[in-house]
Each structure stands twice: as C-alpha cells, then as structure tokens.
Amino acid sequence: MFIKLVITHKLVITHKLVTPIALTMNEKATTGLKKRRRTRATPVKVAQGQLVKHHYLTMGHHRLSVFQPTVSRFDGLEWSQTNRPIIEQQLLKDGAILFRDFQIDSVSKFENLVQSFSSELIRYGEKSSPRTQLSQGVYTSTDHPADQPILLHNEQSYTLNWPMKICFCCLQPAAEMGRTPIADSRKIFQRLDAQIIEAFQTKQIMYMRNYGAGLGLSWQTVFSTDDRAVVENHCRQSDIEFEWLGNDTGKAPASQRLRTRQIRPAIRQHPQTGETLWFNHALFFNIVGLEASVREMMLQTVAADELAFNTFYGDGTAIEPEVLAAIKAAYDQETFAFDWQAGDVLLLDNMLTCHGREPFVGPRQVLVAMADLFLSNFSR
C-alpha cells in the first residue's frame, strides 16, 4: 500500500518609536478556527516626524509586537539596518515581531530585509520538511500538503546546532485559514508539571528517523548528497547514530534505506536571556502528534520501528500517552495566530517562540529564511 503523503511534522536617520499601544484582535487563538471575527484596531497616535510606530496586536491574553511605518513612501530596509539594535532588543523581550507595511513583495526584498537584522543566513540542512529553495537563503515555508496542519515546533531543535532566528514572509495569504500560529516556549515550559520536566531533564529525548520508503524524505534529500560517506561523516560529527538497512538485499547503495537515532536535551537555556525553555520535537515527531486518521493509516502500512519519525525518552523507553497529552495541552493553551496580510514579515527568536501552520484553502505563498546559527556544546 502506498500513501501519497510526505511526513514533515512536519522571518537612516534614527527614528523614534512611539509608546506601545495595544490593538485588539477579536479572534480565538486556535489553529482550527474557520470563522473569524474582524480585527479591531485601537487608533495609534504618532508624533510628527516619526516614521515607524510600535504597537501590539492583542488576542486574548496573548500579544504580538508590531513595527509599522506611518508613511506610504518608506524605506524599510534602511530603517531596519539603522534600527537593528532596537529590533534585537524587542525580539529578546517579546520573542516575535511582525513587520507590517514594509513593502516586501518579492524573494529578493525579503532576503535583503532578513539580512539587515541578521549576521548570516543559513542553509536548511538535516531537513525534516519538504521545502523548495528560492534563493541562497530563502525557501518556501513548507511544501507539506495544504489540507494537513503542522504542529507547533522550534525549528531544528532536534539538531546539534540550530538557527536563532527564523523569519516568514507572506506574499499571498490563503483564501481560507493558512495562518502561522505561534507560542511562547517560556510559557509552555512553565505550564508543564514538575514530574514531566524532571523526567525529560534526567532522561533527555531520543529522535528516531527512517528515510525514504515512501513515507518520509529520502536521506539524499535530508542530507543534500548522494554520497553515503558524506552522510556518515555528518552523523559522526553531529552525534547521530546511523544504520543502513537492507545491505544484504542486493540493492544499490543509493536505494538503501537509512535509520538514525540522536539524543538531545528537551529543555534548554536561552544563550542571551538565560531563560529556561521547552525546546524540542518531542510531540512534533511523535506518532501521537499526527491526526488520528493519518496515524492509523500509517500504522496499517508500516511497523512502528519503520515510521518516518518517532520520539522516545533518551533511554529508549516510550513517552507515556498522558505526558504527550499534557505537552499538547500546554502548546494549545499558549497558541495564538493572526491573519496574514500580503507583505507581512514575521520574525521569531527560534528558541523563545515556536511556530506551526494551519491547513488552508486556495493558493498560499509564504517564504522562510533562517539565520544566525547557534553552536551548542552538547555531548552525551
């Protein structure tokens, strides 16, 4: 039986900023919401000569930091380059920033904007989601099927090193849904019971992946090479156990399947703020994280140890269903989303804020770029 499915679990002159003033968004913070209320904005007063206002979109007890120009003719790139320290400071405070009306309408403009507040764009390696590369540092946000949601996660938290910044740009919002929900990793950690935290601090987390076999990305795609020696070298350098499957079947090396296991911390401290964070793919990569119908279909097709992704405690034991349910509840309680507008750019501190994607209807074009690689000193 063949399932047509890719499993992925699946952004001057110095101008003064006005005092933050809240805007109100009357919509429920749920990734499955189909009917939405109209956003209501509280008027913001801007002093003469101030080209950018800073305010918040509020959604229940959640709020999103926003930078927005007050004039139509505005050089967003020049402003962001000059005000990078302000952007960095706000990002560490809020974890997420929406740049609205910055006139970003192309891949090149998006790439230039991200470069203006980042040290270096990074290549998407050790992939888990299908993406199309559009320029040296810009990709489609995901090529995951439109009818399937993507659970919240911190980008590449399963790797040894990860991007500190991830940035999204909406060139075309979907006709229905298609938002990019986010949640605060600090608050998710705070919602989890002490027993759950202790278990993951003690045991850590194991990620198991199987590449290819019709259900996940091939190892050639994930590691961007056809050379098994390159893959093996990467695994050794990245503290990843690897196993080639089917070596005795007479298959050519390129068609042989690969299984990897890697143990990582589930809880991290932010390198700049020192805050403790829930930073992992424990739920995202676990079979329980899939929709029930997809999960059942997969388990009817392959054995449990052949799944494209799964997670365990670091000692190899199963993560209890009630623990996974508690983790999901913590994500759900902290999740909120805003309606994309064409030209919107969403910048996230990848450790402070996790992200996902709603299913959607109609064409949707959202770009992604990752920047500022963090090199961890983790070793078992």
For each residue, the residues with C-beta under 8 A, 3 or more apart:
1: 300 301
2: 214
3: 214 215 297 298 301
4:
5: 145 215 294
6: 130 143 144 145 216 217
7: 10 215 216 290 298 308 309
8: 128 129 130 142 144 150 217
9: 128 129 150 151 153 281 284 285 289 290 309
10: 7 128 129 142 144 150 151 153 284
11: 110 114 141 166 167 168 169 170 345 346 347 366 367 368 369
12: 15 75 78 79 81 82 83
13: 82
14: 82 83
15: 12 50 51 52 79 82 83
16: 47 49 50
17: 50 52 53 54 67 86
18: 21 44 45 46 47 50 53 54 55
19:
20: 54 55 56 65
21: 18 42 44 45 55 56
22: 42 55 56 58 63
23: 39 40 41 42 44 55 56 57 58 66
24: 39 40 41 42 58
25: 39 40 57 58 59 338
26: 37 38 39 40
27: 33 36 37 39 59 337 339
28: 33 60
29: 59 60 62 181 335 336 337
30: 33 332 335 337
31: 149 179 181 335 337 356 358
32: 149 358
33: 27 28 30 36 177
34: 176 177
35:
36: 27 33 339
37: 26 27
38: 26
39: 23 24 25 26 27 57 338 339
40: 23 24 25 26
41: 23 24 44
42: 21 22 23 24
43:
44: 18 21 23 41 53 55
45: 18 21
46: 18 50 53 70
47: 16 18 50
48:
49: 16
50: 15 16 17 18 46 47 53 70
51: 15 69 70 71 74 79
52: 15 17 67 68 69 70 79 83
53: 17 18 44 46 50 67 68 69 70
54: 17 18 20 65 66 67 68 90
55: 18 20 21 22 23 44 66 68
56: 20 21 22 23 63 64 65 66
57: 23 25 39 63 64 66 98 338
58: 22 23 24 25 62 63 64
59: 25 27 29 62 63 64 336 337 338
60: 28 29 336
61:
62: 29 58 59 334 336
63: 22 56 57 58 59 94
64: 56 57 58 59 94 96 98 182 336 338
65: 20 54 56 90 93 94 96 97 98
66: 23 54 55 56 57 97 98 99 100
67: 17 52 53 54 87 90 97 98 99 100 102
68: 52 53 54 55 99 100 101
69: 51 52 53 72 74 76 79 101 102
70: 46 50 51 52 53
71: 51 74
72: 69
73:
74: 51 69 71 79 101 102 103
75: 12 78 79
76: 69 79 80 99 102 103 104 113
77: 80 81 109 112 113 116
78: 12 75 81 82
79: 12 15 51 52 69 74 75 76 82 83
80: 76 77 83 84 87 99 102 113 116 117
81: 12 77 78 84 116 117
82: 12 13 14 15 78 79
83: 12 14 15 52 79 80 86 87
84: 80 81 87 88 116 117
85: 88 89
86: 17 83 89 90
87: 67 80 83 84 90 91 97 117 347
88: 84 85 91 92 117
89: 85 86 92 93
90: 54 65 67 86 87 93 94 97
91: 87 88 94 95 96 97 165 347 349 352
92: 88 89 95 272 273 349 352
93: 65 89 90
94: 63 64 65 90 91 97
95: 91 92 184 185 186 348 349 352 353
96: 64 65 91 182 346 347 348 349 352 353
97: 65 66 67 87 90 91 94 346 347
98: 57 64 65 66 67 338 344 345 346 347
99: 66 67 68 76 80 102 104 113 344 345 346 347
100: 66 67 68 341 343 344
101: 68 69 74 343
102: 67 69 74 76 80 99 113 343 345
103: 74 76 109 343
104: 76 99 109 110 113 169 343 344 345
105: 109 171 342 343
106: 109 110 171
107: 110 111 134 135 138 367
108: 111 112 135
109: 77 103 104 105 106 112 113
110: 11 104 106 107 113 114 138 167 169 345 367 369
111: 107 108 114 115 121 135 136 137 138 369
112: 77 108 109 115 116
113: 76 77 80 99 102 104 109 110 116 117 169 345
114: 11 110 111 117 118 121 137 138 165 167 347 369 371
115: 111 112 118 121 137 371
116: 77 80 81 84 112 113
117: 80 81 84 87 88 113 114 165 347
118: 114 115 121 165 167 371 372
119: 371 372
120: 371 372 373
121: 111 114 115 118 136 137 138 369 370 371
122: 137 163 370 371 372 373
123: 137
124: 127 131 133 139 370
125: 159 223 224
126: 156 158 159 222 223 234 238
127: 124 130 131 217 221 222 224
128: 8 9 10 156 158 209 217 222 281 285 309
129: 8 9 10 142 143 144 150
130: 6 8 127 142 143 144 217 221
131: 124 127 139 140 141 142 143 368
132: 139 140 143
133: 124 138 139
134: 107 138 139 140 367
135: 107 108 111 138
136: 111 121
137: 111 114 115 121 122 123 369 370 371
138: 107 110 111 114 121 133 134 135 367 368 369
139: 124 131 132 133 134 367 368 369
140: 131 132 134 143 365 366 367 368
141: 11 131 168 180 357 366 367 368
142: 8 10 129 130 131 150 357 368
143: 6 129 130 131 132 140
144: 6 8 10 129 130 148 150 357
145: 5 6 148
146: 174 178 359 360 361 364
147: 359
148: 144 145 291 294 359
149: 31 32 291 356 357 358 359
150: 8 9 10 129 142 144 153 356 357
151: 9 10 283 284 289 331 356
152: 181 182 183 284 331 335 354 355 356
153: 9 10 150 157 281 284 354 355 356
154: 157 162 185 279 280 281 350 351 353 354
155: 162 163 166 350 355 370
156: 126 128 159 162 163 350 370
157: 153 154 162 264 268 279 280 281
158: 126 128 207 262 264 280 281 285
159: 125 126 156 162 238
160: 238 239 264 376 378
161: 373 374 375 376
162: 154 155 156 157 159 350 351 373 374 376
163: 122 155 156 166 350 370 371 372 373 374
164: 271 349 350 351 371 372 373 374
165: 91 114 117 118 347 348 349 350 370 371 372
166: 11 155 163 348 350 355 368 369 370 371
167: 11 110 114 118 345 346 347 348 368 369 370 371
168: 11 141 180 345 346 348 355 366 367 368
169: 11 104 110 113 343 344 345 346 366 367 368 369
170: 11 173 340 341 342 343 344 345 346 365 366 367
171: 105 106 342 343 365 366 367
172: 342 363 364 365
173: 170 178 339 340 341 342 364
174: 146 177 178 340 360 361 362 363 364
175: 360 361 362 363
176: 34 360 361 362
177: 33 34 174 358 359 360 361
178: 146 173 174 340 357 358 359 360 361 362 364 366
179: 31 337 338 339 340 357 358
180: 141 168 337 340 346 355 356 357 358 366
181: 29 31 152 335 336 337 355 356 357 358
182: 64 96 152 335 336 337 346 348 353 354 355 356
183: 152 187 188 331 334 335 336 353 354
184: 95 187 188 334 352 353
185: 95 154 188 189 277 278 279 351 352 353 354
186: 95 189 190 275 276 277 352
187: 183 184 190 191 334
188: 183 184 185 191 192 278 330 331 334 354
189: 185 186 192 197 267 276 277 278
190: 186 187
191: 187 188 329 330 333 334
192: 188 189 196 197 278 326 327 330
193: 196 197 326
194: 197 198
195: 198 199
196: 192 193 199 200 323 326 327
197: 189 192 193 194 200 201 267
198: 194 195 201 202
199: 195 196 202 203 313 323
200: 196 197 203 204 205 266 267 280 282 313
201: 197 198 204 265 266 267
202: 198 199
203: 199 200 313 314 315 317
204: 200 201 263 264 265 266 313 314
205: 200 263 264 265 266 280 281 282 311 312 313 314
206: 261 262 263 311 312 313 314 315 316
207: 158 260 261 262 263 264 281 285 309 310 311
208: 259 260 261 305 307 309 310 311 312
209: 128 216 259 260 261 285 308 309
210: 213 215 216 245 257 258 259 305 306 307 308
211: 216 217 218 219 222 257 258 259 260 308
212: 216 217 218 219 257 258
213: 210 216 257 302 306 308
214: 2 3
215: 3 5 7 210 298 301 302 306 307 308
216: 6 7 209 210 211 212 213 308 309
217: 6 8 127 128 130 211 212 221 222 308
218: 211 212 221 222
219: 211 212 222 223 231 257 258
220: 223 224 225 226 254
221: 127 130 217 218 224
222: 126 127 128 211 217 218 219
223: 125 126 219 220 230 231 234
224: 125 127 220 221
225: 220 230 231
226: 220 254
227: 230 231
228: 231 232 244 253 256
229: 232 233
230: 223 225 227 233 234
231: 219 223 225 227 228 234 235 242 258
232: 228 229 235 236 242
233: 229 230 236 237
234: 126 223 230 231 237 238 240
235: 231 232 238 240 241 242 260
236: 232 233 240
237: 233 234
238: 126 159 160 234 235 262
239: 160 262 263 378 379 380
240: 234 235 236 260 261 262
241: 235 260 261 262
242: 231 232 235 258 259 260
243: 258 259 260
244: 228 247 256 257 258
245: 210 256 257 258 259
246: 249 251 256 257
247: 244 256
248:
249: 246
250:
251: 246 255 256
252: 255 256
253: 228 256
254: 220 226
255: 251 252
256: 228 244 245 246 247 251 252 253
257: 210 211 212 213 219 244 245 246
258: 210 211 212 219 231 242 243 244 245
259: 208 209 210 211 242 243 245
260: 207 208 209 211 235 240 241 242 243
261: 206 207 208 209 240 241
262: 158 206 207 238 239 240 241
263: 204 205 206 207 239 314 380
264: 157 158 160 204 205 207 280 378
265: 201 204 205 268 279 280 378
266: 200 201 204 205 278 279 280 282
267: 189 197 200 201 276 277 278 279 280
268: 157 265 276 277 279 351
269: 274 275 276 277
270: 273 274 275 277 349 351 352
271: 164 351 374
272: 92
273: 92 270 352
274: 269 270
275: 186 269 270 352
276: 186 189 267 268 269
277: 185 186 189 267 268 269 270 351 352
278: 185 188 189 192 266 267 330
279: 154 157 185 265 266 267 268 351
280: 154 157 158 200 205 264 265 266 267
281: 9 128 153 154 157 158 205 207 284 285 311
282: 200 205 266 285 286 311 319 324 327
283: 151 286 288 289 311 324 327 328 331
284: 9 10 151 152 153 281 289
285: 9 128 158 207 209 281 282 289 309 310 311
286: 282 283 289 309 310 311 319 324
287: 290 295 298 299 304 307 309 310
288: 283 295 321 324
289: 9 151 283 284 285 286 324 328
290: 7 9 287 294 295 298
291: 148 149 294 295
292: 295 296
293: 296 297
294: 5 148 290 291 297 298
295: 287 288 290 291 292 298 299
296: 292 293 299 300
297: 3 293 294 300 301
298: 3 7 215 287 290 294 295 301 302 307
299: 287 295 296 302 304
300: 1 296 297
301: 1 3 215 297 298
302: 213 215 298 299 306 307
303: 306
304: 287 299 307 310
305: 208 210
306: 210 213 215 302 303
307: 208 210 215 287 298 302 304 310
308: 7 209 210 211 213 215 216 217
309: 7 9 128 207 208 209 216 285 286 287
310: 207 208 285 286 287 304 307
311: 205 206 207 208 281 282 283 285 286 319
312: 205 206 208 315 316 317 318 319
313: 199 200 203 204 205 206 316 317 318 319
314: 203 204 205 206 263
315: 203 206 312
316: 206 312 313
317: 203 312 313
318: 312 313
319: 282 286 311 312 313 323 324
320: 323 324
321: 288 324 325
322: 325 326
323: 196 199 319 320 326 327
324: 282 283 286 288 289 319 320 321 327 328
325: 321 322 328 329
326: 192 193 196 322 323 329 330
327: 192 196 282 283 323 324 330 331
328: 283 289 324 325 331 332
329: 191 325 326 332 333
330: 188 191 192 278 326 327 333 334
331: 151 152 183 188 283 327 328 334 335 354
332: 30 328 329 335
333: 191 329 330
334: 62 183 184 187 188 191 330 331
335: 29 30 31 152 181 182 183 331 332 356
336: 29 59 60 62 64 181 182 183
337: 27 29 30 31 59 179 180 181 182 358
338: 25 39 57 59 64 98 179
339: 27 36 39 173 179
340: 170 173 174 178 179 180 344 366
341: 100 170 173 344
342: 105 170 171 172 173
343: 100 101 102 103 104 105 169 170 171
344: 98 99 100 104 169 170 340 341
345: 11 98 99 102 104 110 113 167 168 169 170
346: 11 96 97 98 99 167 168 169 170 180 182
347: 11 87 91 96 97 98 99 114 117 165 167
348: 95 96 165 166 167 168 182 352 353 355
349: 91 92 95 96 164 165 270 352 353
350: 154 155 156 162 163 164 165 166 353 370
351: 154 162 164 185 268 270 271 277 279 374
352: 91 92 95 96 184 185 186 270 273 275 277 348 349
353: 95 96 154 182 183 184 185 348 349 350
354: 152 153 154 182 183 185 188 331
355: 152 153 155 166 168 180 181 182 348
356: 31 149 150 151 152 153 180 181 182 335
357: 141 142 144 149 150 178 179 180 181 360
358: 31 32 149 177 178 179 180 181 337
359: 146 147 148 149 177 178
360: 146 174 175 176 177 178 357 364
361: 146 174 175 176 177 178
362: 174 175 176 178
363: 172 174 175
364: 146 172 173 174 178 360
365: 140 170 171 172
366: 11 140 141 168 169 170 171 178 180 340
367: 11 107 110 134 138 139 140 141 168 169 170 171
368: 11 131 138 139 140 141 142 166 167 168 169
369: 11 110 111 114 121 137 138 139 166 167 169
370: 121 122 124 137 155 156 163 165 166 167 350
371: 114 115 118 119 120 121 122 137 163 164 165 166 167
372: 118 119 120 122 163 164 165
373: 120 122 161 162 163 164
374: 161 162 163 164 271 351
375: 161
376: 160 161 162
377:
378: 160 239 264 265
379: 239
380: 239 263
